[in-house]
Each structure stands twice: as structure tokens, then as C-alpha cells.
Amino acid sequence: MNDDKKDITIETGDAGKGTSVIADGANTEELEERALSVFSSERNEDMTALVLCLITTFLVLLFTKWMV
């Protein structure tokens, strides 16, 4: 058996600013869960921003209608 540690290089593109290196025997399930949790939190932030924009738009339209 060969005890050499093999690394896997992953191209992350512009969003990840280059490449990432992980060990060949790394727990990929844990890495996937971490990545999904990041996407989940970003999704929650996006939904919050969308709701705030919709509320603001509604209020602006409501008050604009009353002022005319």
C-alpha cells in the first residue's frame, strides 16, 4: 500500500477566488453540509431583503397615492 497523502485540487472559480486543496480521504459529506449551510444562510438573507423591499415598495406606493 502506498501511504502517500494525495490532495485534490478543486477549481472554485471567480467566486471562490481560485482553487482549494482538500485531502483525498477528507470527509466529503461534512464539506458538502458546510457548503449547503452557507447557501442556506445566504438564501435566508436574500428572502429577508426581498420581503423588506416589497414592504417598502408597498408603503411608498400607498403614501404616494394618498398624497396625490
SERO-4910 file (N, C-alpha, C, O; in steps of 0.05 Angstrom, whole numbers):
BEGIN
 pado doro    nc1    nc2    nc3   cac1   cac2   cac3    cc1    cc2    cc3    oc1    oc2    oc3
  Met    A     17    -24      0      0      0      0     18     25      0     40     25     11
  Asn    A      8     45    -12     22     70    -14     11     89      7    -13     96      6
  Asp    A     28     99     25     20    117     46     22    147     39     18    164     56
  Asp    A     27    152     13     29    180      5      2    193      7    -19    182      0
  Lys    A      2    217     19    -23    232     21    -29    246     -6    -12    261    -16
  Lys    A    -52    241    -17    -59    253    -42    -78    276    -36    -97    274    -20
  Asp    A    -74    297    -50    -91    321    -47   -107    324    -73    -98    318    -95
  Ile    A   -131    334    -70   -148    340    -93   -151    370    -95   -157    384    -75
  Thr    A   -145    381   -118   -147    410   -123   -174    415   -137   -180    403   -157
  Ile    A   -190    433   -125   -216    440   -136   -215    468   -146   -207    487   -131
  Glu    A   -223    472   -170   -224    499   -182   -250    512   -172   -272    503   -178
  Thr    A   -247    534   -157   -270    547   -146   -280    571   -162   -302    582   -157
  Gly    A   -266    578   -182   -274    600   -200   -272    627   -187   -258    630   -167
  Asp    A   -285    647   -199   -282    674   -190   -294    678   -163   -284    693   -146
  Ala    A   -316    664   -157   -330    668   -131   -313    658   -108   -313    670    -87
  Gly    A   -298    637   -113   -281    626    -92   -253    636    -93   -236    628    -76
  Lys    A   -246    654   -111   -220    667   -114   -198    647   -119   -177    649   -107
  Gly    A   -203    627   -137   -181    610   -145   -186    580   -141   -206    569   -151
  Thr    A   -168    568   -126   -171    539   -122   -170    532    -92   -161    548    -76
  Ser    A   -180    509    -86   -179    498    -58   -167    470    -60   -172    455    -79
  Val    A   -152    463    -39   -139    437    -38   -151    422    -14   -150    432      8
  Ile    A   -161    398    -19   -170    381      3   -157    354      1   -148    346    -20
  Ala    A   -155    340     24   -142    314     24   -160    294     10   -184    297      9
  Asp    A   -147    274     -2   -162    254    -17   -181    239      2   -203    231     -7
  Gly    A   -174    234     27   -190    219     45   -208    237     62   -218    228     83
  Ala    A   -212    262     54   -228    280     70   -257    271     71   -267    258     53
  Asn    A   -271    279     92   -299    273     95   -315    292     77   -321    314     85
  Thr    A   -321    282     53   -335    300     34   -364    306     43   -374    327     35
  Glu    A   -376    288     58   -403    294     67   -403    318     85   -421    335     84
  Glu    A   -383    320    103   -381    343    121   -377    369    105   -388    390    111
  Leu    A   -359    367     84   -354    390     68   -379    399     53   -385    423     50
  Glu    A   -395    380     43   -420    386     29   -440    399     48   -453    418     40
  Glu    A   -442    389     73   -460    401     92   -452    429     99   -470    447    101
  Arg    A   -426    434    101   -417    462    107   -424    480     84   -433    503     88
  Ala    A   -420    471     59   -426    487     36   -456    493     34   -464    515     29
  Leu    A   -472    473     39   -501    477     38   -511    495     60   -530    511     55
  Ser    A   -498    495     83   -507    513    105   -500    542     97   -515    560    104
  Val    A   -479    546     83   -472    573     74   -493    582     54   -503    605     56
  Phe    A   -500    565     35   -520    573     15   -547    577     28   -562    595     20
  Ser    A   -553    562     49   -579    565     63   -580    592     77   -600    605     75
  Ser    A   -558    599     90   -559    625    104   -560    648     84   -573    668     90
  Glu    A   -547    645     62   -548    667     42   -577    668     30   -587    690     24
  Arg    A   -590    645     27   -617    645     17   -636    659     37   -653    675     29
  Asn    A   -631    654     63   -648    668     84   -644    698     83   -663    713     85
  Glu    A   -619    707     79   -613    735     77   -627    747     52   -638    769     53
  Asp    A   -626    732     30   -639    742      6   -669    744      9   -681    764      0
  Met    A   -681    725     23   -710    726     27   -717    749     45   -737    763     40
  Thr    A   -701    755     65   -706    777     83   -704    803     68   -721    821     71
  Ala    A   -684    806     51   -681    830     35   -704    834     16   -714    856     12
  Leu    A   -714    812      4   -736    814    -14   -761    823      0   -776    840    -10
  Val    A   -767    812     23   -791    819     39   -789    849     47   -809    863     45
  Leu    A   -766    858     56   -763    886     63   -767    904     39   -779    926     42
  Cys    A   -757    896     16   -762    912     -9   -791    913    -16   -801    935    -24
  Leu    A   -805    891    -14   -833    891    -21   -849    908     -2   -867    922    -10
  Ile    A   -843    907     24   -857    923     44   -852    953     38   -871    969     39
  Thr    A   -827    960     33   -820    988     27   -834    998      2   -845   1020      2
  Thr    A   -834    981    -18   -848    988    -43   -878    993    -38   -889   1012    -49
  Phe    A   -890    975    -23   -918    978    -17   -924   1004     -2   -943   1018     -9
  Leu    A   -907   1010     18   -911   1034     33   -907   1059     16   -923   1078     19
  Val    A   -887   1059     -1   -883   1082    -19   -907   1086    -37   -916   1108    -41
  Leu    A   -916   1065    -49   -939   1067    -67   -964   1076    -51   -980   1092    -62
  Leu    A   -968   1066    -27   -991   1074    -11   -990   1103     -4  -1011   1117     -8
  Phe    A   -968   1114      5   -966   1142     13   -967   1160    -11   -977   1182    -10
  Thr    A   -955   1151    -33   -956   1167    -58   -985   1170    -68   -992   1192    -77
  Lys    A  -1000   1149    -66  -1028   1150    -74  -1044   1170    -56  -1061   1185    -66
  Trp    A  -1038   1170    -30  -1052   1188    -12  -1045   1217    -16  -1062   1235    -12
  Met    A  -1020   1222    -24  -1011   1250    -26  -1021   1263    -52  -1021   1288    -54
  Val    A  -1030   1248    -71  -1039   1260    -96  -1068   1268    -95  -1079   1278   -114
***
